[in-house]
């Protein structure tokens, strides 16, 4: 149902190299310098208007979540990426990291700029060893070309990004348990309130987002909020990576518009049951 021209993850199945050069050919990092000239609130409003909801399961408005972050910059702000993908049958974030790492990194930079976070941690499932190596290579490439780091993409925004390995605790998929683990503590959920936007990593304002949520941000800014909101259905806009497994002939991950019938997914992409 989705048109090829509307696909966000054009290398989802790894048909092309993940190198910076090839990623740029696919459109990554193309307009990032221009996006960093926007006012932070302008980016938040674009994301709000797109209707993007968290792709980690909760489905909360991404723009609204970003807007909860304090507007003052007197404290260190953090962006934390939840790549602790431990749900059975779910492997979409793993494929993004494996095949589209620069799309994720570009999204991290833009999102961090919007919420005033100069530091980002990607908390990755410990079993994703090979994917983490691919991601670290992409980070090194981005630093070497000054896309991140001091004056990222030639802007006035300084930004650093780090990988942190999880240790197999499923509960660390919950955002406050993940933050506890990042701090070197036992990974268990915190009582709320306070919420991470006020008291998060090291007691500082923090936003925790899913890998897929952040990876779609550059495309939304490039093509516009109206483009994204016209995909999918009312109150659940855009496209989504669906993981099809189990008793099907061709288990796979596919990007489709939200609202697509399950029967259509199985018959078109998974070769039926």
Secondary structure, DSSP 8 states (H G I E B T S, - for coil): ---GGG-S-TTTT--S--SHHHHHHTTTTSSHHHHTTS-HHHHHHHHHHHT-B-TTTT--BHHHHHHTS-S--SS--EEEEEE---STT--HHHHHHHH-HHHHHHHHHHHHHHHT-SEEEEEE-TT-HHHHHHHHHHHHHHHHTTSSBTTGGGSS--BEEEEEE--S-GGGGSHHHHHHHHTTS------SSS-TTTS-GGGS-EEEEEHHHHHTHHHHHHH-HHHHHTSEETTEESEEEEEE-SSSSS-EEEEEETT--HHHHHHHHS---
